[in-house]
Amino acid sequence: MERSGYYLAPLQGIGSGDASDELKYKSLLACESSMAKLAVKGGKPVRKKAFPSWPIFDGREKKALLDVLNSGKWGIGGKRNEEFAAKFAASHQAKFGVTCTSGTTGLILALKAAGIGYGDEVIVPPYTFIATATAALSVDAIPVFVDIDARTYNLDADLLEQAITPKTKAIIPVHIGGGPAHMDKIMNVATNHNLFVIEDACQAHGAEWKGRKVGAIGHMGVFSFQSSKNINAGEGGIVLSNDEDLAEKVWSYMNVGRSRKGEWYEHAVLGWNYRMSEFQGGLLIAQLTRMERFMRIRERNAEYLAKRIGQIQGIEHVGSYPETTRHAYHLFLMRYDSAQFGGLPRQKFIAALNAEGIPVSPGYATGPLYRMRAIAEYRIPGLVLDYSRTFQPVCERACNEEGMWLGQTVLLGSKKDMDDIADAILKVKDNVSELL
């Protein structure tokens, strides 16, 4: 019988056949638990208090929903979608905005508007939500994966040139966690090769690159308003652009192939019904009023937390490029070095932190997108999609060994909350022998 490195059978009175073996064994375990410091081993956790809940709403959202309800215009014919699209586009320095059902459908609409289709290649990072790649597959295009930058976990723009072929038509950089990709390098490569750039800004509401809001730096940019996002309506999305022709094409594909200038039952192209409801539009108008205040809270807490964990060997804040003037902090990304924790695997470290009351996640721990069955086994008739030999080392380490994150709601807490996170990490490090 073995537990936590102790061989119990040789201890006096245990394993001898005595009828009180079970009682003695339980007593020994209780003693062991009382001596443990880590919560995962029975010690007292750093915190039991919950971090801020999400979504956050008040009378503004309630009034918005009631106004739509009472208007009798819950979908077509209402004005909330148009109002929100205009306000959100303006807040991101874009001329045009088209709402849609999700960030996923927004990416599909952008690809269609760019004329991306059968056999075209679209460069994407492998460390992101699956929709970045499956949007390309949805229009019969081929995702081409380019590794991420170890400094930021963004698409490594220095690797783009070697991935471009005559079939390459677009690049979809992801502003991962709310930190902008290196848009200068990406736009230079795209310009030199006549490629479309579609920013996946689904996690980056309000983020800035050299003072410019993301989402309107490339040809198009896509945002999500799904439940976890920094502003949300449960579901929803928007495509931004400064190109009127592209915006009109997005609107047409979103609205069953109609044209703004055509008749209602006149359909110029094969489109979909990807319209967002007026209830969502109303909610988002209200949510937008608090976006700036929440951004400042997240920025302040992220800066403080980064300083705290910067003093702990083995935990590193995954930073942003110097040209980043604002980070949206949908995620607070971290890098874990097991060697500094006695070789403790990441999953055990995370379990220990969770037990201390810290909701750390391993992130995209199921592996790079090119290993995801939905992508690896996908087939497009007449085309070859083979990712069996694809291996991108930075992404592999981020997925399998190093990457961790905290969600944006954690960063809406207090300075004490940030101290609890850092103190819990220190506690696990100082008592890591209990886990080895």
N, C-alpha and C positions, 0 to 999 in steps of 0.2 A: 504494500500500500504506500503510495507516494503522493505528496502534495507540496507545492511551492518549494521543492528541493529538499524536503524533510522525508527521511525514510522512517516511517512510524512503527513498523512491525518490531524492530529490535528494542524499542523503548519498554522499560519495565512495566509489566502488567497489561501490555497491549499486544495482541497477537498470540497470547498464551492460552487462549480458550476460555479465559475468565468471562463470566456472564456480564460483567460490567464493562467489557471492551468498548461497546458503542457509546456508553456514557462518558468514558474517559477520552475517547476519540473526539467527541463533540466538545468536551471541555478544552482539549488541546487546540482545536480549531478556533474556539471562542477566544482563547488566550492569544493565538496568532493574530486574529482579527483586531483585537484590542491594541496590539502593538503596531499594527500597520498604520502608516500615515496617508497613503494614497486611498482615495475613495473607492477606486475599483477593487481594492483589497479589503475594504471594510472600514477605512478611515473616514474622517469627517470631510465632506467636500468643501471646496473654496466658496461655493455659492449654491444656494437653492433657488434664489430669486430668478424669475424669468427675465429675459431681455425684452425690449419693446416688441409688442405684437404688431401684426400687419394684416390687413391694411389699416391705415390711420385715416379716419374720416370724421366729419362733424356735420353741422347743419347745412353746409354748402352742398355736400353730396346729396343729402336728403331732399333739399329744395330742388336740385337739378333733376332728380328722378321724378319727383312729383310734378314738376313743370312739364316734363315730357309726357308723363302719364295723362295729365289733364289736357294737354294740347291735342291728344288724339292722333298725333303724327309720330308714330313710334319707329318708322322706317323711312321709306320713300316719301318725299314731300316735306320732311323736317329740315331744320336749318342748323341743328347742333353740330352735325358732322362737319359741315362746311365751316362753321365758326371755329371749331377746334382746329381743323386742318390749317386754317389761315393763321391762327394764333401760334400753333406749335411750329409751323414753318418759319414764321417771323422770329420766333425765339431762337431758332437755329440758323438764322441768316440765309434762309432759303426762300426763293420766290414762290415755289409751288409745293403743295402737300396734298396727297391723296390717301384717305383712310381706307383700311381694309380689315379683314377678319383676324389677322395675326401677323407676327413677324415672319413666320414661315411663308404665308401666302404673299406677303410683301416682297420677299426675295424672288419668288416665282414670277410675280408681276414685273419686277424690275428686269429680270432676265428676258422675259418675253418682249418687253418694250425695247430692249437692246437688240432684239433680233437673234438671240442665242437659241440654238436648236440642235437638231440631230447631228451628232458627231463632233460638235464644237467642244473645245476644252476650256474649262474654267478653273483657275488656280484658287485653291482654298487652303487654309491651315487645318491640320488634323486635330488640334486641341481647341474644340469649340462644341457647341450644341449641334446635334446631327443635322438640323435643318439647313445649315450653311451648305452642306454637301448634297443633301437629298433634294434641295431646290433645283440644283443643276440636273440631277437625275430625272426630276419631274418634267423637264423640258427636253429629255433625251440627250442632254449634254454630259460630258465626262468630267467628273471632278479630278483634278490633278493636285496632289497634296505636296505642299512645301513646308518644311520643318519650321518650328517656332524659334524665336530668339530667347536664349536662356536668361537674358537680363529682364525681359518683360513678359514673356509667354505670348507675345504677339507674333504674327506672321513675320518671318525673317526676310526682310526686303532685300538683303544682300544675296539671297539664294534665288531670286526671281528669274534672273536672266537665263540661268541654266535649265529652267523648267519650261521655257517658252518654245513652242514649235509653230509651224505654219497653221496649225489648227487652233491655237490659243486665241480666244476671243474676249476673255474678261478675267479680272482679278476681283475676288471678294475678300478684302481684308476684314478681320474681326477686331473690333475694339474690345478686347477681352477684359471682362470684369469692370469695364468702364474706362480703361486706359487706352488712349488712342494708339493705333498702329503708326508706323513711321510713314506718314502720308507724303512727305516730300519725296522720298526715294520711290515710293509706290507710284506716285503720279508721274515722276520722271520716266520710269520704266514703261508705264502705260502710254505715255505720249510718244516715246520713241518707237513703240511697236503698234501704235494705233489700237489700243485695247480699251474696253470699257472698265471702269472702276465702280463697283457697287459696294458701298460701305455697309457692312453688317454692324449697325450701331444699336442692336437690340438690347445691349447692356449699358449703353453709354449716353443716356439722356443728359444733356447739358455739358458734356465733356468738350474740351477745346484743344486744338492743335495750333500753337503759335497765335493764340487769340482768335482763331476761327473755330466756330462750332463744328463738330463732326456731323456727318450726315449730308452736308452740302459741299464738301470739298471734292469728292468724286463726282461722277456723272449722276449717280443716284445714291441715296442712303435710306436704310430701312431701320425702323424702330419697332419694338414690341411693347404692348401694354398688358401682357399676361400677368397673372396674379402676383408673381414674385418681383416684378419690375419696379423701378424707383417711382414711377407713377403708373397706376394701373386701373383697368376697368374690368378685371377678371380675364378678359381676352381682348384682342384688338391689335392693330398695327397701323403704320403709316409709311408711305414712301415719299421722300423729299427729293427735289431736284431744282436746279436753276435753269433747266432746259425745258421750255414750254412744250416742245414736240414730244419729248420723252414723258412728261407728266400727263399729256393728253392720251398717249398710248397706254400708260398705266391705268388711267381712269377708264378707258374703253375696255381693257381686259378685265378689270375689276367689276365692271357693270355690264356683264353679259354681251360684250362686243358692241355696245351702243356708242354713239358719238354725241358729244354735248350739243352739236349743231344739227344733228339729225332728228328724225321722228322717233317716238318712243319705241315703236315696234320695228324700227329699222336697225339691223345689226350688220356692221361692216366687217367684223372679224369674229372668229370663234373665241369667245371669252367665257368667264365664269361669274357666278354670283358670289363675289367676295366682299359684299357690302357690310359695313359695320352698322349696328343699330343706333338709333337716336339716344337710347338710354346710355350706351357706352360713350357717345359723344358728349352728352351732358355730364356724366361722371368725370370725364377727362378734362373738361373745361374747369371743373372745380378742383381736380387734382393738380392741374397746372399752376394754380394760384399759390401752392405751397412748395413747389419744386425747388425754388431758389433757397428758401430757408432750410430745407432738409439737406440740400447739397452742402451748405456751409457747415452744418452739424457733422455730416459725414467726413468732410475734409478735415475739420478740426480734430475729430477723434482719430481718424486714420493717421494723421501726422503724429499725434501723441503716442498712439499704439506702436507705430513704426519705430519711434525713438526707444520705447521700452523694450521691445523685442530685439532691437539692434544691439542690446547689451547682453544678449543670451546666445552663446555659441551653439550652433546647430539649428537655429531658426532664423530665417532671413525673409524680410519683406520683399516680395517680387515688385520691383519698382516700375517706373515709367521713364520714357525718354525725356531728356532735358527740354525738348521743345513742347512738351505737354504743359499747357498753362492751366488746365483744369482736368481733374480726374473725377469721373462720376461715382466711383466706388460702389458699383453694384456688388462687387466682391472685393474683399481684402485678401489678396493672394499672398501665400507664404510658401517658402521652400524648406523642406525638412531634411536634415543630414543625420541619418541614423548612426553614423560613426561617432558623433558627438554625444550620443545617448547609449553608448555601450553596445551598439549594434541592434538596438530595439527596432523591430519592423514598424513601419509607419502605421499600419492598422492597429497595432497594440498601443502606440503612442496616442492615436486619435481616440481609441476606446478609453484610455486613462483620462484624457482631457474631457471627454463627454461625461464621464463619471464625476468630474469636478464641477460640472455645470456649465461647461463651455461648448457651444454647439459647432465645433469644427467639423468640416466635411472633407473627405479625400478628393472631392471634385470629380473630374472625369476619370475615375479610377477603373472603369470598365475597359480602358485602353484607347489608343488612337482611333480616329474614325475609320481609317482604312482597315482596321481589324473588326469593326462592327459588322455583325452578320447581315444586317439590312443593306449594307453597302457592299461588303465583300462578296455576297452571293447574288447581288442584283444583276440582271441581265437585260441588255438592250439589243433587240434583234439586229444582227449584222455588225455589231460592234464588239470589240474585245475590251473587257474591263478586268484586269488582272492585277490585284494588289498583293499577291502572295509573296513577292520579293521586296515589297516596300518596307523600309525600316528607317525611321527618322529618330535619331538618338535622343535629341533634347525632349521631344514629345514623349518618347518611351519612358524616360526618367520622370518626367512630370506626372504622367499617368500612373506609373507603377511604383514609384519610390518616393518622390519628393513633393509633389504638388498637394497643397491644402488650401482651404479658404474658409472665410467667415462671410455670411450673407450681409446684405446692406442694412437690414433692420438692427443687427448688432451694433452698427456704427451710429445708430440714432440714440444710443444710450448715453450714460453719464461718464465722466472721467473715472469715477470709481469702477464702473463696468469695464473700462479699458484696463484699469489696474488689475482687476480680477483675472482678466485673460492672461496678462503677462505673469501675474503671480502663480496662476495655475500651471503655466508652462515651466516656470522655475521650480515649482513644487515637484512636478513629474521628473524634471532633470535631477533634482537633488536626491530623489528617492527612487531613481530608476532601478536600483538593485532589487527592489521588491518585484519588479516585472521580468527580471532576467533569470 
